[in-house]
Amino acid sequence: MPTPRSLLPVAIVTPAFPPDRGGLALSAARLARQLQPRLPLEIIAIGRSNSRPAWTLATDDGFPVLRATAPTWAEAQQQAFHLLRRRGPYRLLHGIYPSLTGFPVALAARVTATPFVLTARGGDLHRDSFDPERQGGLLFALQRADAIVGISRELCQLAIDLGATGQVRWIPNSVDCVRFQPVPPNPVSLEELDLTAARPRLGFVGEASERKGLPTMLDALASLRGHYPQATLLLIGGVREDARPILNEFLDARPDLRSAVRELPWQPQERLAAHYGLLDVFWYPAPGDGPPEAVLEALACEVPVVAGRTGGAADLLADTPLISLLVPPDNPPALAETTLRLLRMKPVARAELGATGRDLAMLRLTANAEIKAYLDLYAELDAVTVSRPLLDVPPTVYPVPGPE
């Protein structure tokens, strides 16, 4: 007797998983960590490498992970497709970041008559829907998915605009409020980093880049230095190599600000709360796609957040007192003016805004809420009947006779 579909494993396909760095890897690991005690699970991580196409079974972040790697994304996707066909059947297939995982997941689902869901993170829809190399596979997947999850309302609407025909669900990211909680600045760390006299300390966490608002932050810092001569920008996680010329050009033009821009190395999750504790204000001025992991972490650590008024940040803060700290994206004057207004508040009022951010994280952004939403969606997809469309043309007789 065949195993009921609801008892089969769920296959998650993702282009990033720890020890890979970044919010995408962290969110995939968080989802896997929450799902693993509740249902059978298989994780397939695809990526590029300099070696020939291959797959390996490794234990990453405590999980058994099948890693399919190849010199190109096309070959890595092909590896994922063959793995899904070979290792099934599955209860359902779940592709994270559909511009890189959507096509192999959708094709495998179609061939094996399995329902599938896609989780859109932002850049996969905003940028890659215009990328000729990724556009076709992305649209193929979006238009056939049984369900699509967007981590912001804006992404959900964009998925519909791109032709999604299945149900579309908004499930925002969550944050670990036990790991991320307020940590007072450590005087020893301040001295070691030569930050004792640096005030206010403004910060960004992650690899700073043009897309994430690096030029905006640099220009806003220059403006704030007119009011606070010791203002310092901490880039915790450094600068992406392709954004290095932006930073160098800025510092060449403003050599007086070389000491005001400090790059700190990437930090593992367990050390980040102490680094958030060094900040007076957290900046994320870019047009956020979904609620960025770093924004949620800063909120949980009671650090006031000044963020772009689009995407996930706007979803989360729209009906809270923190709405006043949202600014037009990529707007240096607005970022500087809002930060200046925040810094001029009485310390008690500023602390209240920080506490409001943590309350928001603890009430709305819990891992339990995120995982319940996914489990409910999986259960709904158990009722979906999927059949593989088959060719309905009689086979041609070969050889075909030529003309007489």
NUSE-43029 format. One record per residue (C-alpha): x, y, z; residue in one letter. Coordinates in steps of 0.02 Angstrom, whole numbers, plus 50000, padded with zeros to 5 digits. Example, Ala and Ser with C-alpha at 12.3 -4.5 7.8 and 13.67 -1.06 7.14 Angstrom:
<nukols>
<<50615,49775,50390>,'A'>;
<<50684,49947,50357>,'S'>;
</nukols>
This chain:
<nukols>
<<50000,50000,50000>,'M'>;
<<50077,50169,49951>,'P'>;
<<50127,50291,50088>,'T'>;
<<49998,50431,50109>,'P'>;
<<50066,50589,50031>,'R'>;
<<50050,50685,50194>,'S'>;
<<50181,50568,50272>,'L'>;
<<50310,50590,50134>,'L'>;
<<50456,50711,50156>,'P'>;
<<50452,50892,50103>,'V'>;
<<50598,50940,49989>,'A'>;
<<50666,51117,50013>,'I'>;
<<50776,51181,49872>,'V'>;
<<50878,51337,49912>,'T'>;
<<51027,51427,49833>,'P'>;
<<51103,51466,50004>,'A'>;
<<51118,51373,50168>,'F'>;
<<51245,51388,50311>,'P'>;
<<51392,51395,50312>,'P'>;
<<51347,51513,50168>,'D'>;
<<51331,51691,50232>,'R'>;
<<51188,51813,50215>,'G'>;
<<51005,51831,50255>,'G'>;
<<50948,51704,50125>,'L'>;
<<51052,51564,50203>,'A'>;
<<50995,51614,50378>,'L'>;
<<50811,51615,50332>,'S'>;
<<50824,51445,50246>,'A'>;
<<50910,51371,50399>,'A'>;
<<50781,51448,50516>,'R'>;
<<50639,51371,50416>,'L'>;
<<50725,51201,50413>,'A'>;
<<50760,51209,50599>,'R'>;
<<50578,51242,50637>,'Q'>;
<<50512,51111,50516>,'L'>;
<<50629,50969,50559>,'Q'>;
<<50544,50913,50723>,'P'>;
<<50373,50921,50642>,'R'>;
<<50390,50827,50477>,'L'>;
<<50514,50728,50371>,'P'>;
<<50623,50848,50276>,'L'>;
<<50756,50847,50141>,'E'>;
<<50863,50999,50100>,'I'>;
<<50945,51023,49930>,'I'>;
<<51063,51172,49919>,'A'>;
<<51119,51220,49744>,'I'>;
<<51268,51328,49703>,'G'>;
<<51411,51364,49586>,'R'>;
<<51586,51293,49600>,'S'>;
<<51741,51277,49491>,'N'>;
<<51729,51088,49485>,'S'>;
<<51625,50979,49370>,'R'>;
<<51440,50954,49413>,'P'>;
<<51420,50845,49567>,'A'>;
<<51317,50822,49722>,'W'>;
<<51374,50781,49898>,'T'>;
<<51290,50743,50063>,'L'>;
<<51356,50852,50204>,'A'>;
<<51301,50904,50378>,'T'>;
<<51283,51093,50385>,'D'>;
<<51213,51190,50532>,'D'>;
<<51163,51022,50608>,'G'>;
<<51063,50965,50456>,'F'>;
<<51100,50835,50323>,'P'>;
<<51107,50937,50164>,'V'>;
<<51122,50878,49984>,'L'>;
<<51233,51005,49896>,'R'>;
<<51219,51010,49706>,'A'>;
<<51359,51115,49632>,'T'>;
<<51419,51152,49456>,'A'>;
<<51516,51286,49360>,'P'>;
<<51354,51370,49303>,'T'>;
<<51182,51397,49379>,'W'>;
<<51103,51305,49233>,'A'>;
<<51204,51148,49272>,'E'>;
<<51169,51164,49459>,'A'>;
<<50982,51177,49422>,'Q'>;
<<50993,51022,49313>,'Q'>;
<<51076,50930,49458>,'Q'>;
<<50934,50983,49573>,'A'>;
<<50803,50924,49448>,'F'>;
<<50882,50752,49434>,'H'>;
<<50898,50737,49624>,'L'>;
<<50714,50779,49648>,'L'>;
<<50663,50649,49520>,'R'>;
<<50780,50516,49587>,'R'>;
<<50748,50537,49773>,'R'>;
<<50559,50561,49773>,'G'>;
<<50417,50538,49798>,'P'>;
<<50390,50693,49904>,'Y'>;
<<50243,50767,49994>,'R'>;
<<50280,50932,49908>,'L'>;
<<50425,51032,49837>,'L'>;
<<50472,51202,49909>,'H'>;
<<50586,51317,49811>,'G'>;
<<50664,51466,49899>,'I'>;
<<50718,51612,49787>,'Y'>;
<<50625,51556,49630>,'P'>;
<<50735,51640,49500>,'S'>;
<<50869,51511,49546>,'L'>;
<<50764,51364,49608>,'T'>;
<<50594,51389,49527>,'G'>;
<<50625,51306,49360>,'F'>;
<<50699,51140,49422>,'P'>;
<<50568,51133,49560>,'V'>;
<<50423,51170,49441>,'A'>;
<<50484,51047,49310>,'L'>;
<<50514,50909,49438>,'A'>;
<<50342,50942,49513>,'A'>;
<<50262,50930,49341>,'R'>;
<<50353,50769,49295>,'V'>;
<<50317,50684,49463>,'T'>;
<<50141,50755,49488>,'A'>;
<<50188,50838,49652>,'T'>;
<<50122,51004,49718>,'P'>;
<<50249,51143,49743>,'F'>;
<<50268,51310,49830>,'V'>;
<<50391,51451,49799>,'L'>;
<<50453,51580,49924>,'T'>;
<<50502,51747,49845>,'A'>;
<<50633,51847,49938>,'R'>;
<<50642,52007,49835>,'G'>;
<<50785,52018,49714>,'G'>;
<<50724,51859,49632>,'D'>;
<<50567,51950,49572>,'L'>;
<<50621,52132,49565>,'H'>;
<<50783,52109,49469>,'R'>;
<<50782,51936,49393>,'D'>;
<<50613,51955,49308>,'S'>;
<<50708,52074,49192>,'F'>;
<<50861,51963,49172>,'D'>;
<<50852,51872,49004>,'P'>;
<<50952,51725,49073>,'E'>;
<<50833,51696,49220>,'R'>;
<<50670,51770,49160>,'Q'>;
<<50602,51619,49066>,'G'>;
<<50627,51492,49206>,'G'>;
<<50561,51614,49336>,'L'>;
<<50400,51650,49242>,'L'>;
<<50376,51465,49200>,'F'>;
<<50382,51426,49387>,'A'>;
<<50277,51573,49448>,'L'>;
<<50138,51536,49326>,'Q'>;
<<50127,51353,49377>,'R'>;
<<50157,51357,49565>,'A'>;
<<50017,51292,49675>,'D'>;
<<50063,51427,49800>,'A'>;
<<50182,51573,49812>,'I'>;
<<50243,51652,49973>,'V'>;
<<50304,51831,49976>,'G'>;
<<50395,51900,50128>,'I'>;
<<50314,52070,50096>,'S'>;
<<50146,52127,50028>,'R'>;
<<50237,52214,49886>,'E'>;
<<50316,52049,49832>,'L'>;
<<50148,51961,49840>,'C'>;
<<50073,52090,49723>,'Q'>;
<<50222,52079,49606>,'L'>;
<<50203,51889,49597>,'A'>;
<<50022,51914,49543>,'I'>;
<<50074,52045,49416>,'D'>;
<<50200,51921,49344>,'L'>;
<<50063,51794,49314>,'G'>;
<<50047,51688,49471>,'A'>;
<<49892,51580,49458>,'T'>;
<<49903,51485,49623>,'G'>;
<<49864,51556,49793>,'Q'>;
<<49980,51696,49853>,'V'>;
<<50019,51710,50039>,'R'>;
<<50111,51844,50140>,'W'>;
<<50225,51764,50271>,'I'>;
<<50354,51887,50341>,'P'>;
<<50522,51836,50411>,'N'>;
<<50542,51803,50596>,'S'>;
<<50680,51840,50720>,'V'>;
<<50750,51747,50870>,'D'>;
<<50714,51867,51014>,'C'>;
<<50812,51758,51135>,'V'>;
<<50972,51769,51035>,'R'>;
<<50940,51950,50988>,'F'>;
<<50904,52055,51140>,'Q'>;
<<50969,52220,51210>,'P'>;
<<51154,52217,51255>,'V'>;
<<51233,52374,51331>,'P'>;
<<51390,52437,51244>,'P'>;
<<51542,52346,51311>,'N'>;
<<51674,52475,51364>,'P'>;
<<51813,52352,51328>,'V'>;
<<51749,52322,51150>,'S'>;
<<51731,52509,51123>,'L'>;
<<51910,52537,51176>,'E'>;
<<51977,52393,51072>,'E'>;
<<51886,52459,50918>,'L'>;
<<51938,52638,50956>,'D'>;
<<51756,52692,50966>,'L'>;
<<51750,52767,51140>,'T'>;
<<51740,52947,51075>,'A'>;
<<51634,52904,50922>,'A'>;
<<51457,52969,50948>,'R'>;
<<51332,52945,50879>,'P'>;
<<51374,52773,50812>,'R'>;
<<51270,52735,50658>,'L'>;
<<51271,52560,50587>,'G'>;
<<51229,52439,50449>,'F'>;
<<51244,52249,50463>,'V'>;
<<51281,52141,50312>,'G'>;
<<51387,52168,50157>,'E'>;
<<51360,52351,50113>,'A'>;
<<51325,52379,49929>,'S'>;
<<51248,52504,49811>,'E'>;
<<51085,52407,49808>,'R'>;
<<51078,52410,49998>,'K'>;
<<51102,52597,50009>,'G'>;
<<51289,52623,50035>,'L'>;
<<51297,52787,49936>,'P'>;
<<51146,52853,50034>,'T'>;
<<51226,52810,50201>,'M'>;
<<51391,52892,50154>,'L'>;
<<51308,53054,50098>,'D'>;
<<51197,53057,50253>,'A'>;
<<51349,53031,50365>,'L'>;
<<51435,53180,50283>,'A'>;
<<51283,53287,50320>,'S'>;
<<51270,53230,50501>,'L'>;
<<51453,53268,50534>,'R'>;
<<51406,53452,50522>,'G'>;
<<51301,53429,50679>,'H'>;
<<51399,53288,50764>,'Y'>;
<<51585,53300,50722>,'P'>;
<<51619,53128,50798>,'Q'>;
<<51478,53037,50707>,'A'>;
<<51540,52869,50645>,'T'>;
<<51468,52741,50523>,'L'>;
<<51502,52559,50567>,'L'>;
<<51486,52439,50421>,'L'>;
<<51473,52274,50513>,'I'>;
<<51509,52143,50382>,'G'>;
<<51614,52254,50270>,'G'>;
<<51585,52310,50092>,'V'>;
<<51549,52204,49939>,'R'>;
<<51694,52203,49818>,'E'>;
<<51588,52276,49678>,'D'>;
<<51543,52421,49794>,'A'>;
<<51723,52454,49847>,'R'>;
<<51746,52588,49711>,'P'>;
<<51596,52683,49782>,'I'>;
<<51676,52691,49954>,'L'>;
<<51847,52734,49885>,'N'>;
<<51780,52874,49776>,'E'>;
<<51685,52947,49924>,'F'>;
<<51836,52943,50039>,'L'>;
<<51949,53016,49905>,'D'>;
<<51829,53162,49890>,'A'>;
<<51809,53176,50080>,'R'>;
<<51975,53124,50158>,'P'>;
<<51919,53206,50321>,'D'>;
<<51792,53064,50340>,'L'>;
<<51913,52919,50324>,'R'>;
<<51911,52890,50512>,'S'>;
<<51720,52910,50515>,'A'>;
<<51686,52755,50409>,'V'>;
<<51735,52596,50497>,'R'>;
<<51725,52422,50422>,'E'>;
<<51706,52281,50546>,'L'>;
<<51722,52098,50494>,'P'>;
<<51575,51982,50468>,'W'>;
<<51509,51912,50632>,'Q'>;
<<51423,51746,50667>,'P'>;
<<51245,51756,50733>,'Q'>;
<<51292,51720,50913>,'E'>;
<<51403,51876,50919>,'R'>;
<<51293,51998,50827>,'L'>;
<<51186,52057,50973>,'A'>;
<<51340,52132,51057>,'A'>;
<<51380,52226,50896>,'H'>;
<<51203,52293,50882>,'Y'>;
<<51228,52353,51060>,'G'>;
<<51367,52469,51000>,'L'>;
<<51245,52566,50890>,'L'>;
<<51142,52720,50929>,'D'>;
<<51044,52706,50766>,'V'>;
<<51029,52567,50636>,'F'>;
<<51015,52616,50453>,'W'>;
<<50935,52522,50308>,'Y'>;
<<50891,52658,50182>,'P'>;
<<50876,52548,50028>,'A'>;
<<50710,52498,49949>,'P'>;
<<50694,52337,50050>,'G'>;
<<50614,52190,49961>,'D'>;
<<50556,52097,50114>,'G'>;
<<50591,52137,50296>,'P'>;
<<50782,52118,50297>,'P'>;
<<50850,52001,50430>,'E'>;
<<50961,52140,50499>,'A'>;
<<50813,52259,50522>,'V'>;
<<50721,52128,50625>,'L'>;
<<50877,52091,50727>,'E'>;
<<50903,52276,50765>,'A'>;
<<50721,52294,50819>,'L'>;
<<50739,52144,50935>,'A'>;
<<50896,52224,51010>,'C'>;
<<50800,52387,51045>,'E'>;
<<50907,52487,50923>,'V'>;
<<50804,52625,50837>,'P'>;
<<50791,52586,50652>,'V'>;
<<50784,52714,50512>,'V'>;
<<50735,52618,50355>,'A'>;
<<50669,52642,50179>,'G'>;
<<50481,52668,50167>,'R'>;
<<50449,52523,50049>,'T'>;
<<50438,52334,50053>,'G'>;
<<50439,52234,50213>,'G'>;
<<50491,52374,50330>,'A'>;
<<50338,52475,50281>,'A'>;
<<50226,52321,50307>,'D'>;
<<50290,52295,50483>,'L'>;
<<50299,52473,50547>,'L'>;
<<50151,52554,50458>,'A'>;
<<50032,52551,50608>,'D'>;
<<50161,52582,50745>,'T'>;
<<50248,52737,50817>,'P'>;
<<50401,52682,50719>,'L'>;
<<50320,52738,50556>,'I'>;
<<50397,52910,50587>,'S'>;
<<50570,52832,50562>,'L'>;
<<50535,52772,50385>,'L'>;
<<50609,52878,50247>,'V'>;
<<50599,52882,50057>,'P'>;
<<50726,52753,49996>,'P'>;
<<50894,52809,49930>,'D'>;
<<50866,52986,49994>,'N'>;
<<51018,53051,50091>,'P'>;
<<50939,53215,50152>,'P'>;
<<50787,53121,50221>,'A'>;
<<50898,52992,50305>,'L'>;
<<51005,53128,50385>,'A'>;
<<50857,53235,50439>,'E'>;
<<50761,53089,50516>,'T'>;
<<50918,53027,50605>,'T'>;
<<50952,53203,50670>,'L'>;
<<50774,53217,50737>,'R'>;
<<50794,53048,50822>,'L'>;
<<50961,53094,50901>,'L'>;
<<50889,53257,50969>,'R'>;
<<50751,53166,51062>,'M'>;
<<50764,53148,51249>,'K'>;
<<50852,52985,51293>,'P'>;
<<50692,52918,51373>,'V'>;
<<50591,52949,51215>,'A'>;
<<50725,52867,51107>,'R'>;
<<50729,52717,51225>,'A'>;
<<50540,52702,51212>,'E'>;
<<50554,52687,51023>,'L'>;
<<50684,52551,51045>,'G'>;
<<50570,52458,51166>,'A'>;
<<50426,52474,51043>,'T'>;
<<50533,52389,50912>,'G'>;
<<50569,52243,51026>,'R'>;
<<50386,52227,51075>,'D'>;
<<50342,52221,50890>,'L'>;
<<50470,52084,50859>,'A'>;
<<50409,51980,51006>,'M'>;
<<50225,51996,50963>,'L'>;
<<50223,51984,50773>,'R'>;
<<50388,51914,50713>,'L'>;
<<50405,51752,50809>,'T'>;
<<50470,51592,50734>,'A'>;
<<50311,51505,50794>,'N'>;
<<50203,51621,50691>,'A'>;
<<50312,51597,50537>,'E'>;
<<50317,51408,50549>,'I'>;
<<50130,51393,50585>,'K'>;
<<50093,51490,50427>,'A'>;
<<50201,51370,50325>,'Y'>;
<<50129,51214,50407>,'L'>;
<<49952,51276,50372>,'D'>;
<<49999,51307,50190>,'L'>;
<<50078,51133,50173>,'Y'>;
<<49919,51055,50245>,'A'>;
<<49812,51149,50119>,'E'>;
<<49921,51088,49976>,'L'>;
<<49895,50907,50032>,'D'>;
<<49721,50924,49958>,'A'>;
<<49788,50978,49788>,'V'>;
<<49770,50847,49652>,'T'>;
<<49912,50854,49528>,'V'>;
<<49924,50753,49368>,'S'>;
<<50060,50752,49237>,'R'>;
<<49999,50812,49066>,'P'>;
<<50038,50675,48940>,'L'>;
<<50063,50682,48753>,'L'>;
<<49901,50634,48666>,'D'>;
<<49969,50604,48491>,'V'>;
<<49992,50431,48415>,'P'>;
<<50175,50389,48383>,'P'>;
<<50238,50420,48208>,'T'>;
<<50292,50266,48111>,'V'>;
<<50475,50274,48062>,'Y'>;
<<50552,50278,47938>,'P'>;
<<50437,50403,47855>,'V'>;
<<50419,50354,47671>,'P'>;
<<50489,50483,47551>,'G'>;
<<50402,50551,47399>,'P'>;
<<50366,50427,47262>,'E'>;
</nukols>
